[in-house]
Amino acid sequence: MMDDNEKLARIYAAASELFIQPGYHDTQMQMIAQRAQLAVGTLYRLFSSKEALLDHVFLTTLPAGDDAGAIYPLRPVDPRELVRRTEATYTAWNRQLATETALSFDERLTALFTAFKRYGRYFLILEHNPTVNPALTALYRQQRQALYQQVGELLRQTVPGLQDPQRHGMVVVDLVFWWCAHKRYDSFETEMAHADDEEMLAVVREVLHRCYQ
């Protein structure tokens, strides 16, 4: 018999994908239940509303974002708490990028893949639904700019004399984001959407090595 943790995992996967396409406002709880292969009543036993489910998707993506000890149905989270947790996550991520200067280009690229595989759906939900939480959308935009700068600085150190390294950083970040998130959840081309991650990483590495090393 399926326990609540397995049901929550199914709901998280179904809701996060539907909130990307067709989008939060066009997604109904019935659609989420059908995608998760659960009864609608199960969703409402676990979540008081679609808003509460969206907050669950956001919080589950962040570190320590489980619902251990939660009282069901879950209710919407204080928006200030979502912002606080997201800010803390981005701060820790940027601090890690800044302190791992000894890592090789390959290692930094692997770290970028790992991060986008974790946060990709979160970011795509905000891109497709920028008004559902304007504060989180603004934080996401700031974080993308920070990533562009961090990767651009890495490329400046890796390739002396590189013209406009921040623009190159944008290309690298967006390329990785495409393969980690857009291709998987937001593309009409599904043939390679679930290709092996290591194979994808190997191809991207080869392309980037030819460009920058």
N, C-alpha and C positions, 0 to 999 in steps of 0.2 A: 504494500500500500504506500502511495506517495506521501511523504511528510511535507510539512510547510516549507522547509528549506528548499526542497526540490521544486515545489510549486512557485516559490519566490524567484528561483533561478529561471524558470521558464517564463514567468511574467516579466522579469527584467529583460530577458533577451527579446521577447516579443514586443514589449512596449518601446524599448529603445530603438528598435528598427523601424517601427511604425511611426514614432515621433519624428524620425528623419524623413521617411516617405510613407504616407502622404503628408505628414506633418502633424504637430500636436493638435491643432484646432480641428483638423479633418479626421482625427482618429477617435473612434468611439470605444467604450469599454468592451462592447460586444466583439469588436474586431480584435482587440488584444486577447480576449478569452479564446476566440477561435484560433488565432495564431499559436497561442500557448497550449491549445488542446485541453482547456479547462472550462468549467462551467462559469457563467457570468456571476452566479452567486458566490463562487469561491473568491473572485476578485473583490467583491464588495464585503466579504468577510475579512479580507486582509487589508483592504484600502477603502477609506471612507469616500474617496473621490478620485477623479483623474488627476487633479492637482496634487493630491497626496502621493499618487503613483509616480508622477513626474519628479517630485522631490526625492522619492525613494531611489529612482534611477540615478539622479545626480549624486546623492549621498553614497550609494553603493559603489560608485566609480571611485570615490575619494578614499584615501587610506583610512583604515579603521571605520569603514562605512557600513558595518553590518547592523542588523536589527536584533542583536542578542538581548533578551529580556524585554523586547518590545511588547506593548499591549495592542492587540488588534481590535478593530481595524486601525491601521496607521492613519494619522491625520496630517494635514499640511504642516511643514516645518516653518518656524519663524524665519522670514527672509534674511534677517541679519545673521542668523546662524549659518545659513547656506553661504553667504558672502564670507563670513569669518573662516569657515572651513576651507573654502576655495582659495582664499588669499593665503592661508597657511600652507596649503598644498603647493601653490605656485612659488611661494617664497622658498620652501624647502627644495623644490626642483631647481630653481635658479641658483641657489646656494651650492647645490651639488654640481651643477654644470660649471660654476665658477671655480670650484676647488679641485676639480678633477683635471687640472691642466696637464698632468703627466700622462694621461691616457692617449693612446694612439688614435689616428683618424678612424680606423676600423672600430675601435672600442667606443669612441664617441658616437659613431654611426649606429652601432648596435644599441647603445643606450637610447638614442633617439627613436629607433624602431620600437623598443620596449615601451617607452612612454606613450607613443602614439597608438600602439595597440591597446594600451590600457584606457587612454582618455579619448580615443578617436570618436566613439559614438557620442560621448558627452559633447565634444566640440561640434560635431555635425548637427546635433539637436539644436545647439545655440545658433549655428549658421542658418539653419532652415526656419528657426522660430525666434528671431532676435528680440521680439517683444514679450516673450513669456516671462523673462526675468532680465530686464535691461541692465541691472547691476552685474549679473553674471556674464552677460554678453560683453559689457565694457571691460571686465577683468580678462575675459578671453582674448579680446583684441590687444590688450596691453601685453598679455603673455606671448602672443604670436610675435609681436614686435621685439620682445625680449629674446625670444628664440632666434629670430633673424639676426639680431646683434651678436648673440653668443656664438652662433655657427659662423657668422661672417668674421668674427675675431679669430676663431680657430683656423679658418681658411687663410686669413691674412698671415698667420704664423706659419701655416703649412706651405703656402705658395708665396714667397717674397716677390713683391712687385705686382701682385694681383690687383687689377683695376676694379674699384668699387666692390670690395669684398662683401659688404652687407647685401648688395643685390644678389651676389652669388649665394650668400647665406639663405636668402629668400627662396632661391631655386632649389637648394638642397632640402630645406625644411618642407617645402610644398611637395617635392617629389616623394619624400618619405611619407608624408601625410596622405598623399594620393594612394600609395600602395597599402598603407596600414588601415585606412578608413574609407576614403571615397570609393575605391575600387571594390571593396568588400560590401559596403552598405548603401552606396549612393550612385551606382553605375548601371546602365542598361546592359553593359557587357558583363555577363556572368561567367563566361568560360574559365577565366583565371581568377575569379573572385575568391575562391577558396583554395588557391594553390598553396603549396607548402611554403611557410614563412621563410624558412632557411633558403629555399631556392630563390625566392623573391629578393631576399637580402643579398644573396650572392650576385645576382644580376645588377642590382643597384650599386653594390660595391664596385663591380667591374666598371660600370659606366662612370662612376664618380672618380675612381682611381685614374682612369684614362684622362679625365678632365683636370684633375688637381694634383696628381703625383707622377 
